[in-house]
Amino acid sequence: MALQCAHCYKHFSIAKVTKSRGKGLSVEVKCPHCGAWLGHNKSLAMAKIAGFYGGVIAAAVGYFVDGAATITTPLVILAVIVVGLSHVMDHLKMVEAPADDSGVDSKL
């Protein structure tokens, strides 16, 4: 899986990450190129998790409970939309800039 740094915009493999901090949804990784600390948006990750499990529960209820399909079908569709949008929007953001910006082009 390739990640893109939000500071230097270079791609790197998750296998090349040597430093990380935090746990769970608040984990941050250090870019091997420029040294910036990068992390994901916690609210988008929570929306993705809630949409996934909400969709699974709604699909199970719609399958096993008679007459509930008219209510659960729109919920499953909404859950798929929430999961899809939150997945597309969930990019790495810069949490902490590197101490030395000499390796980054400042002519942007």
C-alpha angles and dihedrals in degrees: 000000000000122000128195121220115235091212107044096016092225121140121237137173121250086233089065093058108109101167128052137156135195130030138251117357093352097060115136128196131202118235109241091214106049105007097240118150111238132192143168127253106264095207092055091049090051091049090051092050094044092047092049096049092039090054093047092049093046091049092050093048091047091051099046103033117070115234095011095101093089089060101036098046094069089044091055091048091050090048091052090051092049093049092047096048095044090049093051093046096045104101130152114272127198111255098175128011119227118264092237117047095180093111095055123083106244095189093090 
